[in-house]
Amino acid sequence: MSINSKGPTEKLSVDQLVSAGKYGEAAARAEQDGDLGTATDLFERVWDFAAAARCAEDSGDLPRALRNAIDSRDETLTERLASAIAGQGDEGKRAALEVLAQKRQFSQAAPLAEALGETERAIELYRGGHLDLDAARLLEAAGRHNEAGRLLEKVVTHADVPAISAEAHMRLGRLLATRMRHDDAVRHLQEAARFPDTAREARRLLIVELAALGLRDAARDVLVEARRSDPDLALDLEEVIRSSRPARAEQSDLQIVAGRYRIDELLGAGGAGRVYRAHDQVAGRAVAIKLFSTNYAHGHEGFERFVREAKIASSLKHPNLVEAYDFSAEQGYLVMELMTGGSLVQRLQPRLSQAAARRMALDVLSGLELAHRRGIIHRDVKPANVFFDARGTAKLGDFGVAHLLDLGQTQTGGLIGTLAYMSPEQITGAPLSITADLYALGITLFEALTGRLPFRGPDFVAEHLGAQPPMPTEIDAGLAEGWDPLIARLLAKDPAERFESVDEVRRALLALELGNRGQKPLVLPRARARASARRDAVADPTETAEPESDDQEGPSERYQYETALRSSDSSTLTRAVDAVLGRTVIIERFDPALDIDSEKRLFGLARCASPFIQRALAYDRKSSVAVFEAPNGAPLADAFAKTPSQLTIAHLLKRLGQALAPLHALGHAHGALHTSTVVVDNHGFPTILVSGLPAVTGALTADGDTSAAIALIADVAECQPTWPELVGKLAGAQATSPAMRALAASEPRTGEQLLAAGSQLEIACASRQARGPESPP
C-alpha cells in the first residue's frame, strides 16, 4: 500500500515521513512525539538549526544545542547556552570551550580557557577573536613582556575605537615604565592622558616618568594640571613619586613575607596567585616566592594544586628540578630557587639551535627520571614550566598538577594539564604512565626545534587523538634527519609505541648526528636492560651494544689542536677543540682499556647529567677514548688564595651535596673525591671531575663520597676532618643551639643528606654574618 493511501500526512509515522523524503515534517512529528534526539538529527539534516537547538536543549544536550545555536547565528541563544554550560563547573566550562573553539567563536571561548587556567590557549583564542588587549594582559601577567609590548604596539597602530586606543596606550606606557624605558613610556602616557577613561592614571604615572628623565619642571607642570581634576593627588612632587611607582603599588601589602622574605618585584601572575622576586634576609640570597591568592579558600582545587606542588617540589632534590626552599600552607607561600635565565618560552623567539634543544631535552629528562623513580608523573611538561639558571642549565618546575603513578588506575576528574601539550591518554582519561610526560616533552622539543607546535588548534582534542604530526624536517629542511623518527616515536598515539623510559630517550638523543652530513660523532653507549624491572638500572657494560663508529672518520678529524695535559699509569689527558660544536673538550685515552668496574662508573656518572659533575660527551670502547666537557675554574687545592668566609664554605658544601644527590639516587658513586678532582669556578660553583680518575679498586659507596666531601670542606675551613668539627666551625656561636647539636650528631651518609645539611649550615652562616662579628668568649 502506498503512503498516500494512508490518509492525511499527520497520521504518518516519523519513519514513513523520512522514507518519503519529508524530513522537515518528520522532525516536527518526532518533536511532537517527544523523541527529541531524532528530532534534533532531522532538523540538523534540513539545516533548521534554530529548531535543532531547541530540541537539543529540551533533551538536556546543551553542548549540541550550543553548536546548533551558533550555526543558526542566534547570538542571544548562543550566549545564554554558553553561560548555562559554563555554570556547570570546570567540566561544563571545558565542554563549552571545545564547542566554541571548534565553531571558531574565539572571543567567547577565550574567557573560558582563561578561567580553566589554560593561559597559552586563552592567549591564542583572544588573538583569534581580535581581542588583542586581553591577549596582551595574559602575556604581561605571564612575564612575557616583550610579546605583550609588541601586541600592544599593534593595537596602538591599528585601533580605531578611542576606548581601545586609550587602554592600549595606558598599558603600553605602564609596561615600558617597568622596563625603565622612560622616554617611550612618556610618549604613550601622554596619549593615554588625552582620553577621559585613562587620564587620571596616565597623569599620575606620567609625573613619575618625567621626573625619572630629569624633567622635574615638566613633572610639576603635569602635577598642577592633574590636581584640577584629581584633588586627592599630593602637592609635593616627591610624595607623588614615592606613592605612584608601579612596583610599590604591586607590593604595598607584601613587603615582608614570613618575617624574612623581602618582596622586590613581580615576575608573573595567574588566577591562583603571583610569583615575585624576593630576597631571603636570613640566607642572604635572591629567591622566587609564589604567593597563593587569598581569594581561593582551603579545599578549592587551585589551593590543592598549590599544596601538591609545594610538597612534591620539597621532596625532589635534583640539579634539573627547580629547588624548593620553604613552604607554608597556612600562610600560602612557596619559596623556590630563582631561575635567572627565564623560561623556555622566552627562548623560543623564534627557536633553539639543534644543540641547545638537545641539551634542554637531556636536562629535562634527568629531572623527570628522578620524579618517575619516585612514582610521580608531571602531567604538564611545556615550555612555560622549563626554566634556566644563570649557567643555562634547564630545570623542570611547577608540579602543581603532578599525579602519583598507580598503574592500571584510570584518572579522575576533568582534563588536567595544558591541552596543547597533553597526551591522548590524558584527554581520554585512560590509565597514565611515564610515557605521558615523554609525549609532552616531544611536543615541547618539536616547538623548540621548529618554532611552532605540531598541532596548532583550535581543536587540540581531535588533533591529539587522530591527526598525525608533521615531521620536523617538513617545517625546516635544515634540521638533522634523525629528529624525524625520534619525534615521531615520542608523539605516538599509543603509549606502548613510545619510548619505554627516560634513559631510552636519552640514548636516542645522544646518538643524533647534529653536525655536517657524513660526520658521525662519538657516542656514549648506554646499558641495555633485559627486563622492565631493570629498565632504569645500569647494566654490566659487557652487556651493552658496541657504540657506533665510522671507519672513514675518527676523533682526530673532529677534535683538533690537541694540547697535552698530563699522563698517568692508566690514561693520557689532552685538551682539544671540537670542530663540529666549536667548544673546548678534554680527551682521555685509556691504556690499558677500562675494566668493567671503571666503565660502569663512567656510565653512571654520565647518566647523572648533573650541572655540577663534568659531562661525559662521548666514549668509543674500540679505541678506548672518552671525551668530556672542559671544566671551568681551578682545582679546589688552588681555588682560594686565603681562607674563604664560613658562608662561602657552606655554599660549597651544599653544592657538593647537590652534585652527589642525583648520582647516589641512581645507585652510583664517584669514589675519587680529592682536591684535584673538584674544580671551583670564579662564582664558587664546584664541578666534580670525571676525566682522569684512577681505576676502581674497591666498592664505591655513597657513604664514601660524603665522607670524602666532608673531609675536603673541612680542609678548606681549616678544621679537623670530622662532621661535628665542621658543623662547629661553620655554625660558630650557634653550634650550641638544639638544631645545630642535632645536625652535628647526625653525619650525612648520602648526597641528598649532605645537601639538606649544607642548606641548614648555609642559613646559619648567613644569619651569623648578618649579625656581624661575634664577641670572643
Buried (B, 14 or more C-beta within 10 A) or exposed (E): EEEEEEEEBEEBEBEBBBEBEBBBBBBBBBBEEEBBEBBBBBBBBBEBBBBBBBBBBBBEBBBBBBBBBBBBEBEEBBEBBBEBBBEEEBEBBBBBBBBBBBBBBBBBBBBBBBBBBBBBBBBBBBBBBEBBBBBBBBBBBBBBBEBBBEBBBEBBEEBEEEEBBBBBBBBBBBBBBBEEBBEBBBBBBBBBBEBEEBBBBBBBBBBBBBBBEEBBEBBBEBBEBBBEEBEEBBEEBEEBBEBBBBEEEBBEEBEEBEEBBBBBEBBBBBBBBBBBBBBBBBBBBEBBBBBBBEEBEEEBBBBEBBBBBBBBBBEBBBBBBBBBBBBEBEEBBBBBBBBEBEBBBBBBEEBBEBBBBBBBBBBBBBBBBBBBBEEBBBBBBBBBBBBBBEEEBBBBBBBBBBBEBEEEEEBEEBBBBBBBBBBBBBBEEBBBBBBBBBBBBBBBBBBBBBBBBBBEBBBBBBBBEEEEBBBBBEBBEEBBEBBBEBBBBBBBBEBEEBBBBBBBBBBBBBBBBBBEEEBBBBBBBBBBBEEEEEBBEBBEBEEBEEBEBBEEEBBEEBBEEBEEBEEEEBBBBBBBBBBBEEEBBBBBBBEEEBEEBBBBBBBBBBBBBBBBBBBBBBBBBEBBBBBBBBBBBEBBBEBBEEEBEBBBBBBBBBBBBBBBBBBBBBEBBBBBBBBEBBBBBEEBBBBBBBBBBBBBEEEBBBEBBBBBBBBBBBBBBEBBBBBBBBBBBBBBEBBEEEEBBEBBEEBBBBBBBBBBBBBBBBBBBBBBBEEEEEEEE
